Amino acid sequence: MTHTTSPLDMAKIIELKTIGIKPHIPFYASTRTTVGSFQPEHNYPQYPPISLQQAENAPYRVNNPFNTEFRILIVGDNYQIRERWVYRRKPQYILLDKQQLIGLAALENGEHFFIFDDDLQLQSITLKEAVSLPNYIKIVKNMGKIISIEKKPLLSITKWEYEYWPNNNNRHYLRSFSYTINKKQVLRSLFIEYDKNGNPLSVLTKNQDDKLISLEEYYQEDSDYVSETTWFDEQGVKRNIVYIPKVGETKNVHFDNEGNITTITYDNIESDHLPDFVEEQRYQNLAVDTSKQYKAEDSQQPEK
C-alpha cells in the first residue's frame, strides 16, 4: 500500500483481508463476474477464494458458453491482482465401453479422475494431478450409480501480469503470455501500457520467437480515430496499417517490401487468435453422450 491509497481502496483491502486473501499467496478464484462493482481498473479480486474442487468444477457461463476456466490469482502488497493464470477447458459428456465400465464398479460415491494409458486403460489420478494435465476424465458416482462421465481437454494456458500507477492505483502495465500445452514455451506475448487515468496507450504483440507481430497505438480523444495498428510479417517488415475510426469504415493501408503504399482497402479486420490446443487422439475418439447437455450458469452463480 502507498500513502495515496484512497478510502475506497482501503475499504476494499480490509474486505479482502477478512475473506482470507493474502499478498503473494496463490489462491483458486471464482469465474463469477459482476458488472459495475468496484472500479475495474483497480483490479481487486471480486470474490472469496474457492476450493480446488470448486475451481475444477467451474461451469460454463452464460457470458462465456464455449469453455470453462480454471483460475489462479496472486495479489501484491496493495491487494490488487498481480498475477492471473487461466486454464481454458471444454468439458464434454462421454460414453465408455462395457469393459471400462466394469472396472469402475468398485468406485465409491464421489468424484474420481482418470487418464488413459497407452493401452486405453483407465488409470486413476488425483484431483491435483488432473487439473495440471492436458486431458483427463472425470467420473461422478452418487448413491452407488455413475451419474456422469466427462472428458476435459485443455484449450489454452494464459498468464497475466499487472503493474499499477503508485499515485492512484490505476493499471500502468499489463503483460499477457500464452503458453504451449506443456507450459515450456511462450507462444505469444502481449504488452499493454496505460496512462494515469487507466486508458490504454499502446498494445505490443510478439510471437514465440519474440518477434513483433503488431503494434497498436491509441489516439487522443479529440482525434477522428480510435487507434492505428501496424502489422508485420515474419521478417519484421511492415505489411499494413489498420486505422479504426470513431465513425465510418475501417481503413487498411497495405505496403510493399520497400514501404510503399500498394493498396488501400476498407474492410473488417479479422482478429489474429491463437488456435486451441489439439486434443490427443485417444480422447478425441471417445463416443459423445448425447443424452446429457450442459446448462450455462448465470454469471453470479457460485461454483459448487
C-alpha positions as CSV (number, residue, x, y, z in Angstrom):
1,M,0.0,0.0,0.0
2,T,1.1,3.6,-0.6
3,H,0.3,6.8,1.2
4,T,-2.0,7.7,-1.7
5,T,-4.4,4.8,-1.0
6,S,-7.9,6.2,-1.2
7,P,-10.7,5.5,1.3
8,L,-12.4,3.3,-1.3
9,D,-9.2,1.3,-1.8
10,M,-8.7,1.0,1.9
11,A,-12.2,-0.4,2.3
12,K,-11.6,-2.9,-0.4
13,I,-8.3,-4.0,1.1
14,I,-10.0,-4.5,4.5
15,E,-12.7,-6.6,2.8
16,L,-10.1,-8.8,1.1
17,K,-8.2,-9.4,4.3
18,T,-11.4,-10.5,6.1
19,I,-12.1,-13.2,3.4
20,G,-8.7,-14.7,3.7
21,I,-6.7,-13.3,0.8
22,K,-3.1,-12.7,1.5
23,P,-0.4,-11.0,-0.6
24,H,1.9,-13.2,-2.7
25,I,0.0,-16.4,-1.9
26,P,-1.8,-18.1,-4.8
27,F,-5.5,-19.0,-4.5
28,Y,-8.2,-20.6,-6.6
29,A,-10.5,-17.9,-7.9
30,S,-14.2,-18.0,-8.9
31,T,-15.3,-17.4,-12.5
32,R,-18.2,-15.3,-11.4
33,T,-18.4,-11.8,-12.7
34,T,-20.1,-8.6,-11.5
35,V,-20.9,-5.7,-13.8
36,G,-20.5,-2.2,-12.3
37,S,-18.9,-3.1,-9.0
38,F,-15.6,-1.7,-7.8
39,Q,-13.6,0.3,-10.4
40,P,-12.3,-2.4,-12.7
41,E,-9.0,-0.6,-13.4
42,H,-8.1,-1.0,-9.7
43,N,-8.3,-4.8,-10.4
44,Y,-9.1,-6.2,-7.0
45,P,-10.4,-9.8,-6.6
46,Q,-14.2,-9.7,-6.6
47,Y,-14.9,-12.9,-4.6
48,P,-13.5,-15.0,-1.8
49,P,-11.1,-17.8,-2.6
50,I,-12.7,-21.1,-3.6
51,S,-11.5,-24.7,-3.0
52,L,-9.6,-26.8,-5.6
53,Q,-12.7,-29.0,-6.1
54,Q,-14.9,-25.9,-6.8
55,A,-12.3,-24.5,-9.2
56,E,-12.1,-27.7,-11.1
57,N,-15.9,-27.8,-11.2
58,A,-16.2,-24.3,-12.8
59,P,-19.3,-24.3,-15.0
60,Y,-20.0,-23.0,-18.5
61,R,-21.2,-19.4,-18.1
62,V,-24.0,-17.6,-20.0
63,N,-21.4,-14.8,-20.8
64,N,-18.8,-17.5,-21.7
65,P,-20.7,-20.5,-23.1
66,F,-17.9,-22.1,-25.2
67,N,-15.4,-23.1,-22.5
68,T,-14.8,-23.3,-18.7
69,E,-12.0,-21.6,-16.9
70,F,-9.8,-22.8,-14.0
71,R,-8.3,-19.7,-12.4
72,I,-5.4,-19.0,-10.0
73,L,-4.8,-15.5,-8.7
74,I,-2.0,-13.8,-6.7
75,V,-2.3,-10.3,-5.2
76,G,0.5,-7.9,-4.4
77,D,1.2,-5.9,-1.3
78,N,-1.6,-3.5,-2.3
79,Y,-4.1,-6.4,-2.6
80,Q,-4.5,-5.7,-6.3
81,I,-4.2,-8.6,-8.7
82,R,-0.5,-9.0,-9.5
83,E,-0.7,-12.3,-11.4
84,R,-3.6,-14.3,-13.0
85,W,-3.4,-17.8,-14.5
86,V,-6.3,-19.1,-16.7
87,Y,-6.6,-22.7,-18.0
88,R,-9.4,-22.9,-20.5
89,R,-11.1,-26.3,-21.0
90,K,-14.0,-27.7,-23.0
91,P,-15.8,-30.4,-20.9
92,Q,-17.9,-32.9,-22.8
93,Y,-20.1,-35.8,-21.6
94,I,-18.8,-39.1,-23.0
95,L,-19.6,-42.8,-23.0
96,L,-17.2,-45.6,-22.0
97,D,-17.3,-49.2,-23.3
98,K,-18.6,-52.1,-21.2
99,Q,-15.1,-53.3,-20.3
100,Q,-14.1,-49.9,-19.0
101,L,-17.4,-49.6,-17.0
102,I,-16.8,-53.0,-15.4
103,G,-13.6,-51.7,-14.0
104,L,-15.4,-48.8,-12.4
105,A,-17.9,-50.9,-10.5
106,A,-16.0,-50.7,-7.2
107,L,-15.8,-46.9,-7.1
108,E,-17.0,-45.2,-4.0
109,N,-19.5,-42.4,-4.2
110,G,-17.9,-39.1,-5.1
111,E,-15.7,-37.5,-7.8
112,H,-13.0,-39.6,-9.5
113,F,-10.3,-38.7,-12.0
114,F,-8.6,-40.8,-14.6
115,I,-6.3,-40.7,-17.7
116,F,-5.9,-43.3,-20.5
117,D,-2.6,-45.2,-20.6
118,D,-1.2,-46.4,-24.0
119,D,-3.4,-49.4,-23.9
120,L,-6.5,-47.2,-23.4
121,Q,-6.9,-48.5,-19.9
122,L,-8.2,-46.1,-17.2
123,Q,-5.5,-45.1,-14.7
124,S,-6.6,-43.3,-11.5
125,I,-5.1,-39.9,-10.7
126,T,-5.7,-37.3,-8.0
127,L,-7.6,-34.1,-8.5
128,K,-4.5,-32.0,-8.2
129,E,-2.8,-34.1,-10.9
130,A,-5.9,-33.8,-13.1
131,V,-6.0,-30.0,-13.3
132,S,-2.4,-29.9,-14.4
133,L,-2.8,-32.3,-17.3
134,P,-3.8,-31.7,-21.0
135,N,-6.5,-34.3,-20.8
136,Y,-8.4,-36.2,-18.1
137,I,-11.6,-38.0,-17.5
138,K,-13.9,-37.1,-14.5
139,I,-16.5,-39.7,-13.2
140,V,-19.1,-38.8,-10.6
141,K,-20.8,-41.6,-8.7
142,N,-23.8,-40.9,-6.4
143,M,-25.9,-43.4,-4.4
144,G,-24.0,-46.3,-5.9
145,K,-24.6,-45.2,-9.5
146,I,-22.4,-43.4,-12.0
147,I,-24.3,-40.2,-12.9
148,S,-21.8,-38.6,-15.3
149,I,-18.6,-39.2,-17.2
150,E,-16.8,-36.3,-18.7
151,K,-13.6,-35.6,-20.7
152,K,-12.0,-32.2,-20.1
153,P,-9.5,-31.4,-22.8
154,L,-7.3,-28.3,-22.3
155,L,-7.7,-25.5,-24.8
156,S,-5.2,-22.8,-23.7
157,I,-3.0,-21.6,-20.9
158,T,-2.6,-17.9,-20.3
159,K,-0.8,-15.8,-17.7
160,W,-1.5,-12.1,-17.0
161,E,0.9,-9.8,-15.0
162,Y,-0.2,-6.4,-13.8
163,E,1.6,-3.3,-12.6
164,Y,-0.1,-0.1,-11.2
165,W,0.5,3.6,-11.0
166,P,1.6,4.4,-7.5
167,N,-0.3,7.7,-7.2
168,N,-3.8,6.4,-7.9
169,N,-3.7,2.5,-8.2
170,N,-4.8,2.5,-11.9
171,R,-3.3,0.0,-14.2
172,H,0.1,1.1,-15.7
173,Y,1.2,-2.1,-17.5
174,L,-0.4,-5.4,-18.4
175,R,1.6,-8.3,-19.8
176,S,0.0,-11.4,-21.2
177,F,1.7,-14.7,-22.1
178,S,0.1,-17.6,-24.0
179,Y,1.9,-20.9,-23.4
180,T,2.3,-24.2,-25.1
181,I,0.3,-27.2,-23.7
182,N,3.3,-28.2,-21.6
183,K,4.0,-24.6,-20.4
184,K,7.6,-24.8,-21.5
185,Q,7.4,-22.2,-24.2
186,V,5.6,-18.9,-24.8
187,L,3.5,-18.9,-28.0
188,R,2.6,-15.3,-27.9
189,S,3.1,-12.3,-25.6
190,L,1.2,-9.1,-25.3
191,F,2.3,-5.8,-23.6
192,I,-0.2,-3.0,-22.9
193,E,0.7,0.4,-21.4
194,Y,-1.9,2.6,-19.8
195,D,-1.9,6.3,-18.9
196,K,-2.5,7.6,-15.3
197,N,-6.3,7.6,-15.9
198,G,-6.3,3.9,-16.9
199,N,-6.7,4.5,-20.6
200,P,-4.7,2.3,-23.0
201,L,-1.8,4.0,-24.9
202,S,-0.4,1.1,-26.8
203,V,-0.5,-2.7,-27.3
204,L,2.6,-4.6,-28.4
205,T,2.2,-8.2,-29.6
206,K,5.1,-10.6,-30.2
207,N,5.3,-14.2,-31.5
208,Q,7.1,-17.3,-30.0
209,D,10.4,-16.1,-31.4
210,D,9.9,-12.7,-29.6
211,K,9.5,-11.0,-33.0
212,L,7.0,-8.2,-33.4
213,I,3.5,-9.2,-34.8
214,S,1.7,-5.9,-34.3
215,L,1.8,-2.5,-32.6
216,E,-1.5,-0.8,-31.8
217,E,-1.4,2.9,-30.7
218,Y,-4.4,4.8,-29.4
219,Y,-5.2,8.4,-30.4
220,Q,-6.2,11.3,-28.2
221,E,-9.9,11.8,-27.5
222,D,-10.1,14.8,-30.0
223,S,-9.0,12.6,-32.9
224,D,-11.3,11.2,-35.5
225,Y,-9.7,7.8,-35.0
226,V,-9.7,5.4,-32.0
227,S,-6.4,3.7,-32.9
228,E,-4.0,2.5,-35.6
229,T,-2.4,-0.9,-35.7
230,T,0.8,-1.7,-37.7
231,W,1.1,-5.4,-38.7
232,F,4.5,-7.0,-39.5
233,D,5.4,-10.2,-41.3
234,E,7.7,-12.9,-40.0
235,Q,10.8,-11.0,-41.2
236,G,9.7,-7.9,-39.3
237,V,8.7,-6.0,-42.4
238,K,5.7,-3.6,-42.1
239,R,2.8,-5.1,-44.2
240,N,-0.2,-2.9,-43.4
241,I,-1.6,-0.3,-41.0
242,V,-5.2,-0.5,-39.9
243,Y,-7.0,2.7,-38.8
244,I,-10.1,2.3,-36.6
245,P,-12.3,5.4,-36.9
246,K,-14.8,6.6,-34.3
247,V,-17.4,6.8,-37.1
248,G,-17.3,5.1,-40.5
249,E,-15.3,2.3,-42.2
250,T,-12.0,0.8,-41.1
251,K,-9.1,1.8,-43.3
252,N,-6.5,-0.8,-44.2
253,V,-3.3,0.6,-45.8
254,H,-1.1,-2.1,-47.5
255,F,2.7,-1.7,-48.2
256,D,5.3,-3.5,-50.3
257,N,8.7,-4.6,-49.1
258,E,10.1,-1.1,-49.7
259,G,7.5,0.6,-47.6
260,N,5.5,2.0,-50.5
261,I,1.7,2.0,-50.3
262,T,0.2,-0.5,-52.7
263,T,-3.5,-0.5,-52.0
264,I,-6.0,1.0,-49.5
265,T,-9.0,-1.1,-48.6
266,Y,-12.0,-0.6,-46.4
267,D,-12.9,-3.8,-44.7
268,N,-13.4,-5.5,-41.4
269,I,-10.2,-6.9,-39.9
270,E,-10.3,-10.4,-38.5
271,S,-8.7,-10.9,-35.1
272,D,-5.5,-12.9,-35.1
273,H,-6.3,-15.5,-32.4
274,L,-4.1,-18.5,-31.5
275,P,-5.8,-21.8,-32.2
276,D,-6.9,-24.0,-29.3
277,F,-4.7,-26.9,-28.3
278,V,-5.2,-30.2,-30.3
279,E,-6.8,-32.9,-28.2
280,E,-5.0,-36.2,-28.0
281,Q,-6.4,-38.8,-30.4
282,R,-7.2,-41.3,-27.7
283,Y,-9.6,-38.8,-26.2
284,Q,-10.9,-37.5,-29.5
285,N,-12.2,-40.9,-30.4
286,L,-14.4,-41.3,-27.3
287,A,-18.1,-41.5,-28.0
288,V,-20.2,-38.4,-27.0
289,D,-23.1,-38.9,-24.6
290,T,-25.8,-37.0,-26.5
291,S,-28.3,-37.7,-23.7
292,K,-26.7,-35.1,-21.5
293,Q,-26.2,-31.4,-22.0
294,Y,-24.6,-28.7,-20.0
295,K,-26.5,-25.7,-18.7
296,A,-24.7,-22.4,-18.9
297,E,-24.9,-20.9,-15.4
298,D,-25.6,-17.2,-14.7
299,S,-22.6,-15.0,-14.2
300,Q,-23.4,-14.7,-10.5
301,Q,-24.0,-18.4,-9.8
302,P,-21.2,-19.7,-7.4
303,E,-19.2,-22.8,-8.2
304,K,-20.5,-26.0,-6.5
